[in-house]
Amino acid sequence: MKLLTTIRRFPQRFALLTALALISLFATAPAAMAAPSQAQKCANTDVKCVITFGDNLIVARQTALDKLADSVTALQQKHHISDVEADALHTDIKTNRDGLTDIKTKLDAETSAQAARQDIKNVYEQLRIFAVVLPRDARHLHMDVEVTLADKLRDLEQHLQQVVNNDNDDRKAKLTDLFNDYKAAVTDAESQVDIAQAVFPMLTVANFNANHAAFGADLHNLSNAEQRIHTDLHKAASDLHQIAQLLKSK
């Protein structure tokens, strides 16, 4: 009876995993997110013009951070990422938003165009919102969703193993092959997650400023790991679907 109950629950389990898979496979953020095209056209001594230009730059970055924060909250509420993962992302978003606010406060109080331009330069060089923060945090959000999916796939292994072991029909060999492929895909996804998580601490503004080439190499390694995870989770989900279909045919 327990085995039959487990089999009957596979369609519902697969429906949940399918939903998670669709969310986890949203496009990965690019390595460097381009800032809105803006050209500063202010006279050398027009401090008000420079301040307005800088304020617009800051607002664009604040808006982008808010949009990312909304995505984090939405996925947290749907339980596609954990509270711990969401808190970490929200903390980083807040830190960078506070950094923008601090620069804006200083910028708005400037009395010389030269000082105002230095504040604007700091928006780029000290925060790197579009070049570093948003791409990194969006990738991390993407990774967190995939980790949740991988964990759910891993949690199903015991149930799948029981079903395969107790199946005596002529499809058992096919079930075994699918289950072994499923386990291999989940294991490889987890190993690639480890690689990706080791890269994230390297994606800092300081490293971007110090050695752009090395920063790019880290992004390349992260992209390779992300692609492997993407492929592995697709494969595991496909195996699970085929297993569920075979079980439903009993």
CORURDA-V114565 format. One record per pair of residues at least 24 apart in sequence whose ideal C-beta (glycine too) atoms are under 6 Angstrom apart, sorted by the first residue. I is the first residue (numbers start at 1). GAP is how many residues later the second one is. D is the distance in Angstrom with one decimal. If there is no record, write none. Layout:
BEGIN
i=I gap=GAP d=D
i=I gap=GAP d=D
END
This chain:
BEGIN
i=3 gap=163 d=5.6
i=6 gap=153 d=5.3
i=7 gap=240 d=4.8
i=10 gap=234 d=4.3
i=10 gap=237 d=5.8
i=14 gap=226 d=6.0
i=14 gap=230 d=5.0
i=20 gap=129 d=4.6
i=21 gap=216 d=5.0
i=23 gap=57 d=5.5
i=23 gap=122 d=5.8
i=24 gap=121 d=4.4
i=24 gap=122 d=4.8
i=24 gap=125 d=5.0
i=28 gap=114 d=5.5
i=28 gap=198 d=5.6
i=29 gap=106 d=4.5
i=29 gap=109 d=3.5
i=29 gap=110 d=5.2
i=31 gap=188 d=4.5
i=32 gap=99 d=5.1
i=33 gap=97 d=4.6
i=33 gap=101 d=5.1
i=33 gap=102 d=5.1
i=35 gap=95 d=4.3
i=36 gap=24 d=5.3
i=45 gap=68 d=5.4
i=47 gap=65 d=5.9
i=47 gap=66 d=4.5
i=47 gap=69 d=5.6
i=50 gap=63 d=4.9
i=50 gap=66 d=4.1
i=50 gap=67 d=5.8
i=51 gap=56 d=5.8
i=51 gap=65 d=5.3
i=54 gap=53 d=4.9
i=54 gap=66 d=4.3
i=57 gap=66 d=5.7
i=58 gap=42 d=5.0
i=58 gap=46 d=4.9
i=61 gap=39 d=5.7
i=61 gap=68 d=4.2
i=62 gap=38 d=5.6
i=64 gap=70 d=5.8
i=65 gap=28 d=5.2
i=65 gap=32 d=5.2
i=69 gap=24 d=5.0
i=72 gap=69 d=6.0
i=80 gap=65 d=5.1
i=80 gap=68 d=5.6
i=81 gap=63 d=4.3
i=81 gap=64 d=5.9
i=81 gap=67 d=5.9
i=85 gap=59 d=4.2
i=89 gap=48 d=5.8
i=92 gap=45 d=5.9
i=96 gap=37 d=5.2
i=99 gap=28 d=5.2
i=128 gap=77 d=4.5
i=128 gap=80 d=5.7
i=132 gap=73 d=5.2
i=132 gap=76 d=5.1
i=136 gap=67 d=4.5
i=143 gap=53 d=5.8
i=146 gap=83 d=5.4
i=147 gap=46 d=5.9
i=149 gap=84 d=5.9
i=150 gap=39 d=5.0
i=150 gap=40 d=5.9
i=153 gap=33 d=5.0
i=153 gap=83 d=5.2
i=154 gap=32 d=5.5
i=171 gap=75 d=5.3
i=175 gap=71 d=5.9
i=178 gap=61 d=4.8
i=178 gap=64 d=5.4
i=178 gap=65 d=5.1
i=181 gap=58 d=5.2
i=182 gap=54 d=5.2
i=182 gap=57 d=3.9
i=185 gap=47 d=4.5
i=185 gap=50 d=4.2
i=185 gap=51 d=4.0
i=186 gap=50 d=5.2
i=188 gap=44 d=4.9
i=189 gap=40 d=5.0
i=189 gap=43 d=3.7
i=189 gap=44 d=5.6
i=192 gap=33 d=4.5
i=192 gap=36 d=4.3
i=192 gap=37 d=4.7
i=195 gap=30 d=4.5
i=196 gap=26 d=5.6
i=196 gap=29 d=4.1
END
